[in-house]
Amino acid sequence: MAMEASEIERLIRAGLPDAEIVIRDLAGDGNHYHATVVSEAFRGKSRVQQHQLVYKAIGEQMGGVLHALALQTEVPKS
């Protein structure tokens, strides 16, 4: 069962409301995505902590319906 990019974006936005999100389907199969997420919530956090925030927002879908998600996280540029 594949997951739509719009659903991934909705889940991330629910957890990180200020986020700028760009999602690409890497394999065209709805199972392997790359997400770039820019959020003020990442400021002062390590890369691991930033990724944990995104994974928390996605919740139980990660590793289930969503097989793989490559992440690039950033704080907004001033």
Residue, then its C-alpha position, 0 to 999 in steps of 0.5 A: m500500500a503506497m502513501e501519497a506525498s500530500e499525506i506525508e506533507r499533511l502529517i509533517r505540517a501537523g507536527l511542524p506547522d511553520a514548516e516549508i516542505v518539499i517532497r519528491d517520490l524517488a522511485g515512482d512507487g509511493n514508497h520511497y520519498h525524499a523530504t526537505v523540511v525547513s522549520e524554526a523548530f529545528r533551531g539549536k537542535s542537532r541533525v538527529q533531533q531535527h529528524q526525530l521531530v519529523y519522524k514523530a510527526i509522521g508517527e506510525q506510518m513510518g516503517g509501515v505504509l511509508h517504507a523509506l524517507a530520506l530527510q534533509t532538515e534546515v532552519p530558515k535562513s534569516 
